[in-house]
């Protein structure tokens, strides 16, 4: 799929300890990018691009897209199996390598010359119906620091009722946080409703 000058993925993908695993493609990520492509064609947004994680140690590749890991931030990467919990989409009691961290796709949108940062949270393959998508507006530099802090707040909330703590943390810096509840196209189990997202973005 071509989006003109916009790209889903930057050319440079961080190496480090980036996680490349073969698993069921994260359909939500591709679906939201398809909606952004449509909104760009319709003139609602002027551009969009996937924002890779600034720290390659916490970058995860999902279906060819550079995503941000919800792994706990530490100075030294742990050699031990991570604890079971929300931060993981898959837990393997017998293997550290079998444990897979949850991630988020971060997309930078330009709407009326204003930058918005859409955070799409990965879901487990079973047992999770989906999360609301936090959208940050008026983010000051350094952007990566704000996104990283937002992901920590999301993890602490376990993806639930995120808007109040996000605004509490970032409002002093002028950052506005809104959370979008996904609506699906009629008679479709997979495609997001572009009109619903269009209305949401115009209200920010």
Phi and psi in degrees as a GROMACS rama.xvg file:
@    title "Ramachandran Plot"
@    xaxis  label "Phi"
@    yaxis  label "Psi"
@TYPE xy
-104.51  139.063  UNK-2
-122.389  28.3391  UNK-3
70.5642  -126.497  UNK-4
-76.9247  -14.901  UNK-5
-82.0288  150.187  UNK-6
-132.125  147.184  UNK-7
-70.8887  -31.3121  UNK-8
-137.985  132.343  UNK-9
-67.7974  155.81  UNK-10
-65.4257  -37.7858  UNK-11
-89.15  118.656  UNK-12
-110.366  122.855  UNK-13
-58.2914  143.107  UNK-14
-91.5484  -88.1074  UNK-15
46.862  -129.672  UNK-16
-108.856  31.1307  UNK-17
-54.589  139.55  UNK-18
-94.4868  119.708  UNK-19
-115.706  104.193  UNK-20
-124.304  147.662  UNK-21
-91.7782  114.273  UNK-22
-151.479  172.015  UNK-23
-54.5133  128.109  UNK-24
-55.4459  141.05  UNK-25
-77.9762  93.202  UNK-26
-62.6646  -31.2693  UNK-27
-59.9792  -38.8369  UNK-28
-64.3895  -48.6244  UNK-29
-66.2953  -35.3822  UNK-30
-64.7805  -42.4012  UNK-31
-69.4109  -34.1201  UNK-32
-67.235  -34.6559  UNK-33
-64.1388  -38.3978  UNK-34
-64.9868  -43.3518  UNK-35
-63.3622  -35.4758  UNK-36
-61.0998  -43.7591  UNK-37
-65.0156  -42.0768  UNK-38
-65.3989  -32.2232  UNK-39
-69.4677  -42.8344  UNK-40
-61.2326  -33.7776  UNK-41
-82.6627  -3.25375  UNK-42
80.352  12.6683  UNK-43
-76.2249  -43.9942  UNK-44
-116.833  150.008  UNK-45
-89.068  -26.2969  UNK-46
-164.326  165.228  UNK-47
-156.577  150.548  UNK-48
-155.776  148.151  UNK-49
-69.6073  132.185  UNK-50
-99.9419  108.153  UNK-51
-68.8177  157.449  UNK-52
-65.248  134.454  UNK-53
-70.0242  -25.704  UNK-54
-108.196  108.929  UNK-55
-61.6402  -19.4515  UNK-56
-65.0315  -25.0063  UNK-57
-114.052  24.7543  UNK-58
-96.0383  135.672  UNK-59
-126.607  135.811  UNK-60
-96.263  121.202  UNK-61
-121.586  115.198  UNK-62
53.544  39.4846  UNK-63
82.4839  3.54308  UNK-64
-108.667  136.354  UNK-65
-80.0162  116.966  UNK-66
-119.986  167.972  UNK-67
-100.942  128.131  UNK-68
-79.7781  147.934  UNK-69
-90.5662  13.5662  UNK-70
-60.8219  143.417  UNK-71
-59.1862  138.099  UNK-72
-83.4136  121.264  UNK-73
-137.676  159.826  UNK-74
-73.4509  -28.1629  UNK-75
-123.541  128.963  UNK-76
-68.3314  128.295  UNK-77
-68.604  143.309  UNK-78
-96.0539  -0.336408  UNK-79
-105.133  161.419  UNK-80
-64.7047  132.301  UNK-81
-67.2916  158.647  UNK-82
-74.5846  146.473  UNK-83
-64.4821  140.087  UNK-84
165.082  -172.819  UNK-85
-61.8133  -31.4809  UNK-86
-65.1606  -15.0142  UNK-87
-105.566  141.676  UNK-88
-95.7963  -15.4562  UNK-89
-148.07  131.125  UNK-90
-118.109  131.907  UNK-91
-120.465  111.145  UNK-92
-66.9493  -17.619  UNK-93
-103.755  -8.42446  UNK-94
-149.787  131.114  UNK-95
-66.4663  -39.1941  UNK-96
-65.7693  -24.6635  UNK-97
-82.1844  -8.393  UNK-98
-86.2056  127.515  UNK-99
-118.161  124.082  UNK-100
-75.2051  145.042  UNK-101
-67.8643  153.515  UNK-102
-139.546  174.593  UNK-103
-135.193  140.812  UNK-104
-91.5233  125.844  UNK-105
-110.553  123.726  UNK-106
-121.796  128.323  UNK-107
-91.8351  121.65  UNK-108
-111.698  144.25  UNK-109
-111.423  114.682  UNK-110
-125.159  114.679  UNK-111
52.7191  46.4893  UNK-112
63.4824  19.3362  UNK-113
-117.224  132.875  UNK-114
-87.4511  129.463  UNK-115
-120.656  147.213  UNK-116
-119.765  108.948  UNK-117
-91.8034  127.663  UNK-118
-112.599  112.438  UNK-119
-103.064  118.759  UNK-120
-90.9376  133.074  UNK-121
-68.747  142.317  UNK-122
-108.85  153.504  UNK-123
-68.4667  155.882  UNK-124
-68.5355  -23.9232  UNK-125
-136.952  147.657  UNK-126
85.4189  -1.85576  UNK-127
-130.246  126.673  UNK-128
-88.4867  -10.8832  UNK-129
128.318  159.742  UNK-130
-119.098  157.743  UNK-131
-67.0021  156.993  UNK-132
-107.677  111.843  UNK-133
-68.4179  140.482  UNK-134
-128.086  122.983  UNK-135
-102.91  133.887  UNK-136
-122.914  152.905  UNK-137
62.1566  40.3844  UNK-138
-78.8258  127.981  UNK-139
-90.5037  161.565  UNK-140
-71.5618  147.374  UNK-141
-79.8869  127.141  UNK-142
-59.2188  -43.3482  UNK-143
-58.8097  -36.8213  UNK-144
-65.2503  -41.4284  UNK-145
-66.8421  -43.0998  UNK-146
-62.1671  -44.93  UNK-147
-61.1521  -42.4165  UNK-148
-65.1824  -38.4509  UNK-149
-62.6643  -40.5488  UNK-150
-64.5369  -36.2016  UNK-151
-65.2879  -40.291  UNK-152
-64.7084  -42.2062  UNK-153
-59.8184  -43.3359  UNK-154
-65.1774  -40.4947  UNK-155
-63.6809  -33.164  UNK-156
-84.1273  -7.16727  UNK-157
55.6195  35.9386  UNK-158
73.7684  13.7107  UNK-159
-120.63  136.929  UNK-160
49.6953  54.1347  UNK-161
-83.6778  -26.4747  UNK-162
-60.003  -47.4323  UNK-163
-59.241  -49.6229  UNK-164
-67.2925  -31.7242  UNK-165
-64.7337  -45.1118  UNK-166
-68.8067  -35.2572  UNK-167
-62.3966  -39.0312  UNK-168
-75.664  -37.6047  UNK-169
-106.493  -15.4936  UNK-170
-56.4132  -38.4447  UNK-171
-58.6796  -24.0351  UNK-172
-95.8628  6.88987  UNK-173
83.3481  8.13904  UNK-174
-85.4348  135.154  UNK-175
-108.761  131.465  UNK-176
-117.144  130.263  UNK-177
-131.167  146.844  UNK-178
-116.174  129.718  UNK-179
-98.021  129.861  UNK-180
-94.2194  119.853  UNK-181
-65.2496  137.997  UNK-182
-119.98  137.36  UNK-183
-103.949  152.795  UNK-184
-59.6433  147.399  UNK-185
-60.6502  137.092  UNK-186
64.4171  25.2356  UNK-187
-135.975  138.1  UNK-188
-98.0719  -5.92921  UNK-189
-125.739  -34.4638  UNK-190
-84.1362  130.547  UNK-191
-72.5016  149.51  UNK-192
-81.8405  109.383  UNK-193
-64.1035  -35.3368  UNK-194
-65.217  -36.9758  UNK-195
-64.6365  -43.2521  UNK-196
-67.1415  -38.0327  UNK-197
-59.402  -46.4841  UNK-198
-63.6323  -40.8929  UNK-199
-61.2879  -47.6995  UNK-200
-63.1512  -36.8183  UNK-201
-69.8735  -18.7086  UNK-202
-88.7851  -11.2545  UNK-203
